[in-house]
Amino acid sequence: MGPSLEEAVYCRVQPPQPECIDYYFELEKEMPVSDAVCMAFRHQIFVTRSHVVLVKGIQSRRPEIVGEYDSQGRKLARPGGLW
């Protein structure tokens, strides 16, 4: 997470208590509002209105969006047909 890929830092996630039914996560550090956070969780995405974005090349520091999907797994088209 961070303001840019070059300034990104690793931060642990504090998992919710087992009795929580909502899927909100806290980070171990406080970061500035608007910093990007990349997290990988799969918690009942089908009951949300969220989108899932697949990204490759993160470990090589060359992230590339592979595709974006709705909560039902349908591929979404980017404006301008970028994928």
N, C-alpha and C positions, 0 to 999 in steps of 0.2 A: 504494500500500500504506500501511497505517497503522491506528491504532486506531478511526478513524471516517472517514466520507466527508469531513467538514470538515477533518480533519487529514491527509488522504492526500497522499503525496508520490510523485513519479515516480522510478523506480529502474531502471537498465538490468539486463538479464539477461546472465549470462555463459554463452554456449552451451557444451555439452559438446564434448569432442574428437571428431573424426569417427569414430574407432575405437570409441567408446562405443556399446554396444548398449542400454543402459538410458537412460531419458529423465528424468534428474534435472538440474535447473537450479540454478545458484547466482545470487544477487543480488550486485550490486556493493557493496552496503552491508550491514552487519549490523543487523538489526532485532529488536525484542523478540519473544519467543515469543508466539504467539496473535494477532499483528497480521494482518489480512487482506491477501491478495495477489491481485490480479486479473491473470491472464496469458492470452494468447491463442496457443495452439499447437495444432497438430493432428498429433500423432505416434502413429500406429498405435493410436488409442483402442480399436479393436476387439479388441486382444489384452490389454486390461486389464480390471479390474473397476470402472473409473472411471465417473462420471456426468458428463455435459456439461450445463451450465446456460447458456441463452441469456439475455443481459441487454441491454436497450435503454435509451437515455437517459443513458448514462455521460457523454458529452461535455457534456450540458446539466446535469449534476450532479443528475439525477433518475433514478437507476437503478431499473429495474423488471424483475423476472424474467419472461421470456416463456414459458419452459418448461424442463423438465428431462428429459433423455434418458439411457437406458442406453447401454452400449458398442456395442449393435447398432442404435442409432437409434430404439428404441421409446420413445415418450413415456411418462413416469412421472407418475402422479397424486400430488399432494401430499395429505397427510392433510387431510381436510375439504374436498377438491375445490377448492382455491384456484386451480387453472388447469385 
